[in-house]
């Protein structure tokens, strides 16, 4: 066996839906090359190996955020420096890899922004691509999106966005009731982009048709859509009915009540992806911000449009989402970790190399205290925090 560059041992390894005590993980370069229990890691150690004693703490795969807009006073729309600033905040809270979400903007601005994210992703493997949250959204359920820029999707606009993204657009959110939406779903999915239903007035049947056409994610379930009514089940029920669909949930105690989060975990086991939907104020002070083109006021960590008061993203980090899932919602540690790791990886087609502590997977891991505080973060084989 090849000697490892880094070994973490004596951990409670939480991965694949189970917890295994006295575990170790070995990294060589940016890949996991060994996993086991007991003292087997001794054989992989050399004088050059960095060895970390987890001392019984939990060790999980790196957290993956597939819906995030920024942090540290910076939004992903603002280019390379802002991207680095925002990611640094999320890295400290256990997010090792992220999809960079963009709010509704003009066609030209979106093309420029997805091109900038493509450039950043070429330099940084921890960037999983771009998420277009708009402009193909419904006005009634637009939330914090500029109504002047909303529109239906058309084949030419999609082709131009895909070309600008150079294969790095990971996800797009659209309203399936808009003209041309089903054709747009097929065009995006044919290009390898995961399509999400969201910011939509769709009823159950329309949402189900979108999922049947290839959409595979529900954007921040319960928010930006019709709720569940016993005679009008809506898009959330269409998503739980469709076995391939993953439901995003913002577990900050503001967007969704903890009991409703519990119902989501129960209704779609293994298909909940905890996300942050974090905007620039995450890890920064309350005050005035801009989300896309719209003024936002953040008070006590809650972001709302300055005019109208609609919720405008969150100031959540994934470690807090995990802690709340276990201590307030009441799901198991294993379920909660899966919702931060394996499930979001599957949502964007990366389940073969991300989201698990297993040989051949990316060397991404988070070391957690008993109270789910982040003690250390490793990504692509190096210590981030």
C-alpha positions, 0 to 999 in steps of 0.5 A: 500500500502507498503511504498516505499524505494525511491520516485521520484516526480514532474517529466516529465516521458518519458516512453512507447512513451509518456511524462506525466507531474507532475509524480512520481515513487516509488521504493521498493527494486529493483522493481517499485511499484508505478507510478502516477501523482500529490500528490499520492506519499504522501501515500507511504512515511514513515520516512525511504523513500528517497524522490527526487524532480525532479523539472520538469526534465525528468525522463526516464527508465534506458538506456540499451546498448546491444553492448558495449566493454568497457570504462575508459581504460578497455575492457570487455575481461580483466576480473572482474576488467576491467568490473567494471571499464568500467561499472562505466563510462557508469553508469555515462552517464545513462546506467543502464544495458549492454550486454558486447560485445567481439570481435573476439578471439580464441575458447579457449579465447572466452570460458574463457571470456564468463565464466568470464562474466557469473561469473560477471553476477551472482554477478551483475544484471546490467550485461545482459550477453555477446555478441559474436561479432565474430568470425563467420564474413566475412573477407571483412567486418571484420572491427576491427576484427582479420582476422586470427581468423575469421571462419564459425560456427560449432555445436561443437564450438557453444555448447562449447560456450553455455556451458561456458556461462551457459545461459548468452550469450545474443547475437551473431553476425554472417555473414549469407553467411558463411557455416553452418550459418542458422544451427548456427542461429537455434542452437543459437536461440534454446538456447535463444540467440538473433542472429544478422546479421553483419560484412557480405557480404550478399545480400538482399536475404541472409540477408532475409533468415537469418531473416526468420530463426530466426535472429532478430537484425542487428548489427550496421546498415550500418556499416560492411555490404553492403549499400542500392543500388536501385537495390541491397537493401542489409541487411539494407533493409532486416532488415527494411522489416522484422517486427521482426528485431531490427536495432542497430545504432551508433549515434555518427556522425561518423559511420552514418550521422544524415540524414541516422539515421533519415531515419532509424528511419522513415523506422523502427519505434519502431525498432531502438536500439541506441548503443554505440559500445564503446571501452576502450577509452570511457571516457579516453584520446586519444592515443594508445589502443588494441581492441582484438588483433589489435592496435587502435589509438584514435584521437579527440575521433574517434577510428581507426585501426592503420593499415588500418584506419578502424573504431574500435568501438566508444567513445560514451555514450548513453546520447550523443546518445540521445542528438544527436538523438533529437537535430541533427537527429530530432526525438522526445524525446519519440522516442529517449528514446524508442530507448535507453530503451524499444527497446533494452530490447525487442531485448534481450528478456527482455521487460517484466521487463526492459525498462519502468517506470511501476509497476513490472519493474526494478527500473532503471531510469535516471533523465535528465536536459533540455539539456539531461545532466545526473543529477542522475542515479538509478539502481535496486532501488539504486542511482548509480550516 
